[in-house]
Amino acid sequence: MAKKQFKAESKRLLDLMINSIYTHKEIFLREIISNASDACDKLCYQALTDEAVGMTRKDFRIQLKVDKDNRLLTVSDNGIGMDKEDLENNLGVIASSGSYRFKQEVGDDAKDTDVIGQFGVGFYSAFMVADKVEILTRRAGEDKAWFWVSNGVDGFEIREAEKKTNGTEIKLFLKQDEKNYTDSIYLRQIIRTYSDHINYPIVLCLGEAGEETVNSASALWTRNKAEITPEQYKEFYHHVSKNFDEPWMTLHFKAEGSIEYTGLLYIPGTAPYDLFQPDRKQGLKLYVNRVFISEKVEELLPSYLRFVRGIIDSLDLPLNISREMLQQSPLIAKIRQGTVSRILKELKKRSKDYEDYKKFWDAFGIAFKEGIYEDFANREEIAGLSRFVSTNDTGKLTSLDDYIGRAQPEQKSIYYITGDDVKTLVNNPQLEAFKEKGLEVLLLTDPIDEFWTQTLGTYKTFAVKHVSQADIDLSFKREDQKAEEGDLKKLTDLLGEMFKNEVGKVTTTDKLTKSPVSLTVEAGQMSIHLERLMRNHQQQTAFASTRILELNPYHPLIIRLAEAMGDEALKPKVEEVARLLLDQAKIAEGECISDPSFYSEKMSEYILKSF
């Protein structure tokens, strides 16, 4: 029969994994055992509603056999098994093109072990220790069995075979220098280290000595916390999350009362690359009395906590619960509410350590802030747990409570400005009066900031306001020269006519100190930054904001332009400089200028004259 070729993505990933990614070869056994456990879970669940399966939870097991003479390790299970289509789809395609692009983007960092979980290719770690892998499998409920074989290099073969029972048998023909994986003592150590939490007996066949159940075969989350070691918690995290970093937070709890459930939750140490991909699967694993029900149940957590990994085990849910029932179940809603509350409570505890909490915020802060916008019940608590950069210290994050603690006596609002990056924002002309008055401003650079600021409204009696809508007196005593009112009127009229297609109004302001001009919008309208975000996402709004060009009448350049209004011969030069000033104002707001070549030419000309 013709040998089928792996897809190009598979070849790349196999080479990457076998030669560089995994740092501990023994991980392959954990991955294969975990796959076997999943196969048993699936058939166990099917047995709940299908009497034809003829098996109960106690009937399932995972078995290991060794043949030292032939360097052969066999791992088998009596789970759901695979058919031909499963073999081709699951074992013939390892990574999508998106995964390959990720590897290309991170470059040398791809050797970090937390990359593995993103690909979901645990089975292929077998090729780190094996020259050849054979699979004999039969799907439950079917008569046909199938044989799959590959050397992990140039493709795989599939052919029909015979197998008396359902399940999967994997034979690993070990490399010459990997014969230690036929040593029962070594295998026992690996299983207890990595797979002790597996809920099915892992049986090691010892030849004439009989067989031994190596693992405890109990769900880790059902044990008393005092009996669980940090290493066991960490290994379960690796198992349930498919990540291999260190968890930032471990939360193990049991809820009692109107509904009983146990949770073992983790916040990873690093953010997954697909945290913001709309098609990513998220959620917790759901068990009912240790019976696996569903993987990645989105209903158990809101989307802003999509980075949380772990399981929920409930005694009160029906075993035959369906997806539709999950969506409509008031019990699920109560579990969700209680779980969110516990996570937020734990985050509040951890937030007292600035450096520790910063690790969480740097990884997941952008996603977490979505909760201010989405979760009405916990909005203020989430806002209190959020961290921001402010003009108080751009090198250190601040909380809203810290901001309020530093507020001036007459201040009744939390002021913010939005933009693309902190460096640009901190120099925005709109902040000059705030700096002069000693008023702190939050510098918000994430797209979600445009939405939660509108939704939150107030925080602990303090209104949340954009700097353009400040409700505090920003005027201050000025002793420097000011342009004549009559000349200013002529200048604003001229610029209003010149820029009528670009700005709605040209006016003067006392809020600028160093800058000659600034660009803002009418009070209550969409910010320039939000409008730009919507354009970038092809969501052009019919309610475009009205731009206002503000002139600083105390700035020498504005004074000179105003004076020049009395000389008709200088009008072309005034118009030229005015165009440059408008372009400067646009650049400060992150906007595109109408004629870049003009701006470049004129700026070069003026710079040359300064030498």
FENMOPE-V645653 format. One line per field, one symbol per residue. ss: DSSP state (A for helix, B for strand, O for the rest). phi: phi as a letter, one per 20 degrees, with the letter a starting at -180 (. if undefined). burial: b if it has 24 or more other C-alpha atoms within 12 Angstrom, else e. A space follows every 10 residues. Layout:
ss: ???
phi: ???
burial: ???
This chain:
ss: OOOBOOOAAA AAAAAAAAAA AOOOOOAAAA AAAAAAAAAA AAAAAAAAAO AAAOOOAAAO BBBBBBBOOO OBBBBBBOOO OOOAAAAAAA AOOOOOAAAA AAAAAAAAAA AOAAAAAAAO OAAAAAAAOB BBBBBBBBOO OOOOBBBBBB OOOOOBBBBB BOOOOOBBBB BBBBOAAAAA AAOAAAAAAA AAAAOOOOOO BBBBBOAAAO BBBOOOOOOA AAOOAAAOOA AAAAAAAAAA AOOOOOOOBB BBBBBOOOOO BBBBBBBOOO OOOOOOOOOO OOOBBBBBOO BBBBBBBAAA OOAAAOOBBB BBBBOOOOOO OOAAAAAAOA AAAAAAAAAA AAAAAAAAAA OOOAAAAAAA AAAAAAAAOA AAAAOOOOAA AAAAAOOBBB OOBBBBBBOA AAAAAAOOOO OOBBBBBBOO OAAAAAOOAA AAAAAAAOOO BBBBOOOOAA AAAAAAOBBO OBBBBBAAAO OOOOOOOOOO OOOOAAAAAA AAAAAAAAOO OOOOBBBBBO OOOOOOBBBB BOOOOOOAAA AAAAAAOOOO OOOOOOBBBB BBOOOAAAAA AAAAOOOAAA AAAAAAAAAA AAAAAAAAOO OOOOOAAAAA AAAAAAAAAO O
phi: .feeeffgff fffgffffdb ffecffggfg ffffffffff gfffffffdc fffmcdgfee bccdcccffd lcdddcbdef mcdffffffe dececeffff ffgffflfff fffffggfem cggffgffdc fbcdcdbbfg ndefdcdcbb emddobccbf bcbfcfpccd ddeffgedff fdefffffff fffdcfeged gdddfdmffn bceeeflcfg feefgfedeg ffffffggff emdceeffbc cdbcecpfbd bdccdcdfec fffdgdffef ecpdfdcclm efdbdlefff bfffdfefcq cccdedeffe fdgffgfdff fffffgfffg gfffffffff ffegffffff ffecgffffg ffeedffdgf ffffeecbec ffafecfcdf ffgffeffge ecceebbdae bfgfffdfgf efffffemef cfddcegfff efffffmccl mefdcfgfdg dcfdfbfddf fcffgfffff ffffffffdf edcebdbdbe eddeefbbdc cfgnefffff ffgfffdlcf efdffefced defeegffgf fffffedffe ggffffffff ffffffffem efefcgffff ffffffffff e
burial: eeeeebbebb bbbbebbbee bbeebbbbbb bbbbbbbbbb bbbbbbbbee eebebbbeeb bbbbbbbeee bbbbbbbbbb bbbbeebbeb bbbbbbeebb ebbeeeeeeb ebbbbbbbbb bbbbbbbbbb bbbbbbbbbb beebbbbbbb bbbebbbbbe eebebbbbbb bbbbbeebbb bbbbeebbeb bbbbbbbbbb bbbbbeeeee ebbbbebebb bbeeeeeeee ebbbbbbbbb bbbbbbbbbb bbbbbeeeeb bbbbbbbbbb bbbebeeeee ebbbbbbbbb bbbbbbbbbb bbbbbbbbbb bbbbbbbebe beeeebeeee bbebbbebbb bbbbebbeee beeeeebbbb bbebbbbbbb bbbbbeebbb bbbbbbbbbb bbeeeebbbb eebbeeeeee bbbbbbbbbb ebeebbbbbb bbbbbeeebb bbbbbbbbbb bbbbbbbbbe eebbbbbbbb ebebeeeeee ebbeeeebbb bbebbbebbe ebbbbbbbbb bbbbbbbbbb bbeeebbbbb bbbeeeeeee eeebbbbbbb bbbbbebbbb bbbbbeeeee eeebbebbbb bbbbbbbbbb beeeeeeebe eeeeeeeeee e
